[in-house]
Amino acid sequence: MRILPHLIAMFLIAPAFGQPLSAPPLSPYSAPTVNEFLTACRTDPADCVNEVGSAEMAKFQFDGSLCLPSVDYAKPVPDWLQAHAETHAMPTEDGIYLALKSLYPCK
């Protein structure tokens, strides 16, 4: 039965009519750059908003430069990042924090 190992390999390598296995979609939590974060946000908006909160907590400094208006502060962040192409190559947390500081400066 030499054919059995070949059949098993065929199903593992090309399960859908000869298509190779694809990588799982990138999560907003694991996106290394803002660009990849924005790509992941299109498929997982809930985790996108949650990652904004995680990045804010990781980068927050008690220096009075950030004043969040409500619990919905994360929603405009992806749009702000999308509109600022200069952030797309930045590390995700840095870009998110820049967006938050730009959107919600203390006056």
Residue, then its C-alpha position, 0 to 999 in steps of 0.5 A: m500500500r504505497i499509495l496511502p502515504h501519497l494520498i495523505a500528503m495530497f490531502l494535507i498539501a492541497p485540500a481544495f482542488g489542488q490549492p495549497l494551504s493558506a496562512p490563517p488571516l492576520s489578527p489585529y493583535s499580531a500585526p507588526t505594522v500599522n499597514e498589516f493592522l489595517t488589513a487585519c481590521r477589515t476582517d476582524p473589526a471587533d478585535c481591531v477596536n480591542e487592540v486599540g485599547s491594548a496598545e493604549m494601555a501598553k503605551f499610555q504615559f501619565d503626562g497629561s497629553l491624552c484625554l479620552p472622551s468616552v468608552d468609544y474612543a477606539k472607533p475612529v483610530p483605524d480611519w485616522l491611520q488609513a488617512h495618514a499613510e506616513t504611519h503605515a510602516m510604523p510598529t502597530e502600537d506606536g501608530i495607534y498611540l500616535a493616532l490617539k494623541s492626535l485625535y484626543p489631545c488634552k487642551 
